[in-house]
Amino acid sequence: MPATIKILLYVLFVISLFIIKSPDVLVVLTLAILPLLLAVPFRFVRQGWVPISFLLMFTFLSNLLFHQGKVLYHSGMLIITEEGLTTAAVRTLRVFLMIMGAKIVIGTTSIESLVAAMGRMFRPLERFGLPVGEFFTTMGLVMKSLPKLTKEIAGLYKEKMKEENVSGFWNRTRTAAMVFSALFVRGLESPEKFLNDKSERTHDG
């Protein structure tokens, strides 16, 4: 399926999520979307689940409390109502489905194809003087080099930690900030050379 069609389907999917008010329908959608995850590499599906879990838990709890309606549970200042439970379930399922939908789109399509498709979709905005082509070209370069950049930051951080025998939370944080700042400055000074050097270094490794 072309990347443009996938993006349009995902946008329609997200819009439909905000139209649907019934938690039962959202549960059915969740059960329907789970088999589609089989087309996505398991490593990609598993990636980022710790922050995603915290986001889903925060979304559920923040919408569960402080709603008026039929009381289901009451203990001290803690009041859970039927309306609060329904709202929390609907909003949490929406967030979950949006994340899973994005994982399916990104996991089954190359970054280059997605960026090129978005560039074609937003190209009419160039009539208004917006640099759409330059923006998406830069975006594609950044997305393509991000894994390499992350790998290099991790490698330099480990080397720095070993060389200086850094210990303690604040010292580790300061070391990470110094490594990131140094790479950031190098990238600003000469982005093309910086990315080419990284690509060659990764290839040689």
C-alpha positions in Angstrom: 0.0 0.0 0.0 1.4 3.5 -0.9 2.7 5.6 2.0 0.3 8.4 1.1 -2.7 6.1 1.4 -1.4 4.8 4.8 -1.1 8.4 6.1 -4.6 9.4 4.9 -6.1 6.2 6.5 -4.3 6.9 9.8 -5.6 10.5 9.8 -9.2 9.3 9.2 -8.7 6.6 11.8 -7.6 9.3 14.4 -10.6 11.5 13.5 -13.0 8.5 13.9 -11.5 7.9 17.4 -12.6 11.3 18.5 -16.1 10.8 17.0 -16.7 7.5 18.8 -18.0 8.0 22.3 -18.7 4.3 23.3 -16.0 2.4 25.1 -17.5 -0.9 23.8 -16.8 0.2 20.2 -13.3 1.3 21.1 -12.7 -2.1 22.7 -13.8 -3.8 19.5 -11.4 -1.5 17.5 -8.6 -2.5 19.8 -9.3 -6.2 19.3 -9.4 -5.6 15.5 -6.2 -3.7 15.4 -4.1 -6.2 17.5 -3.8 -8.7 14.6 -2.4 -6.0 12.4 0.5 -5.6 14.8 1.7 -9.0 13.5 2.9 -7.2 10.4 5.2 -5.1 12.5 8.5 -6.4 13.8 8.1 -7.3 17.5 11.2 -5.3 18.4 9.5 -2.2 17.1 6.2 -3.0 18.8 7.9 -3.5 22.1 10.0 -0.3 21.8 9.0 2.5 24.1 6.5 0.6 26.2 7.7 2.0 29.5 6.9 5.6 28.7 3.8 4.5 26.8 2.6 2.6 29.9 3.1 5.7 32.1 1.2 7.8 29.6 -1.7 5.4 29.5 -1.8 5.1 33.3 -1.7 8.9 33.7 -4.4 9.4 31.1 -6.7 6.8 32.9 -6.1 8.1 36.4 -6.4 11.8 35.6 -9.7 11.2 33.9 -11.1 8.7 36.4 -11.3 11.1 39.4 -13.2 14.3 40.1 -16.2 13.4 37.9 -19.7 13.9 39.2 -22.3 11.2 38.6 -23.3 7.7 39.9 -20.9 6.8 42.6 -19.3 3.3 42.2 -16.7 3.6 44.9 -16.2 6.1 47.8 -13.4 6.0 50.4 -12.4 9.3 52.1 -11.6 11.8 49.4 -11.4 9.2 46.7 -14.6 9.1 44.7 -15.1 7.0 41.5 -18.2 7.5 39.4 -19.6 5.6 36.5 -19.2 8.7 34.3 -15.5 9.1 35.4 -14.8 5.4 34.7 -16.4 5.7 31.2 -14.5 8.9 30.4 -11.2 7.4 31.6 -11.8 4.2 29.5 -12.7 6.1 26.3 -9.8 8.6 26.5 -7.2 5.9 27.4 -8.3 3.7 24.6 -8.1 6.6 22.2 -4.5 7.3 23.1 -3.6 3.6 23.0 -5.2 3.1 19.5 -3.5 6.3 18.2 -0.1 5.0 19.4 -0.7 1.5 18.0 -1.9 2.9 14.7 1.2 5.0 14.4 3.4 2.0 15.2 1.7 0.0 12.4 2.2 2.8 9.8 5.8 3.6 10.8 6.7 -0.1 11.3 5.5 -1.2 7.8 6.8 1.8 5.9 10.3 3.2 5.5 11.0 6.7 6.9 12.0 7.9 3.4 8.7 6.8 2.0 6.7 8.5 4.8 8.6 11.8 4.5 8.3 11.8 0.7 4.6 11.1 0.9 4.1 14.0 3.4 6.1 16.2 1.2 3.8 15.5 -1.7 0.7 16.0 0.4 1.8 19.4 1.7 3.3 20.6 -1.7 0.3 22.8 -2.5 1.4 25.0 0.4 4.4 26.1 -1.6 2.0 28.4 -3.5 1.8 30.5 -0.3 5.6 30.8 -0.1 6.1 28.0 2.5 9.4 26.1 2.0 7.7 22.7 2.1 10.3 20.9 0.0 13.2 22.1 2.0 11.5 21.3 5.3 10.7 17.7 4.4 14.1 17.2 2.9 15.7 18.3 6.1 13.2 16.2 8.1 14.0 13.1 6.1 17.8 13.7 6.7 17.2 14.1 10.4 15.0 11.0 10.7 17.4 8.9 8.7 20.4 10.0 10.8 18.6 9.8 14.2 19.5 6.1 14.9 23.1 6.7 14.0 23.2 9.9 16.2 21.7 8.0 19.1 24.2 5.2 18.7 27.1 7.7 18.6 25.9 9.6 21.7 25.6 6.3 23.6 29.1 5.3 22.5 30.7 8.6 23.4 28.9 8.7 26.7 30.2 5.3 27.7 33.7 6.3 26.7 33.5 9.5 28.7 32.2 7.6 31.8 35.0 5.1 31.6 37.7 7.7 31.0 36.7 10.0 33.9 35.2 7.4 36.2 32.1 9.4 36.6 29.7 8.5 39.5 26.6 10.0 40.9 23.4 11.1 39.3 24.2 14.8 38.7 27.7 14.0 37.4 26.3 11.4 34.9 23.6 14.0 33.8 26.3 16.7 33.3 28.5 14.3 31.3 25.5 13.3 29.1 24.7 17.0 28.5 28.3 17.8 27.6 28.4 14.9 25.0 25.1 15.9 23.5 26.1 19.6 23.3 29.4 18.8 21.6 27.7 16.7 18.9 25.0 19.4 18.5 27.6 22.1 17.9 29.5 19.9 15.4 26.2 19.3 13.6 25.4 23.0 13.4 28.9 23.9 12.2 28.9 21.5 9.3 25.8 19.2 9.1 26.7 17.5 5.8 30.3 16.7 7.0 28.9 15.6 10.4 26.4 13.2 8.9 28.9 11.8 6.3 31.5 11.2 9.0 28.9 9.4 11.1 27.8 7.3 8.2 31.4 6.3 7.4 32.2 5.6 11.0 29.1 3.4 11.4 29.9 1.5 8.1 33.5 0.9 9.2 32.4 -0.4 12.6 
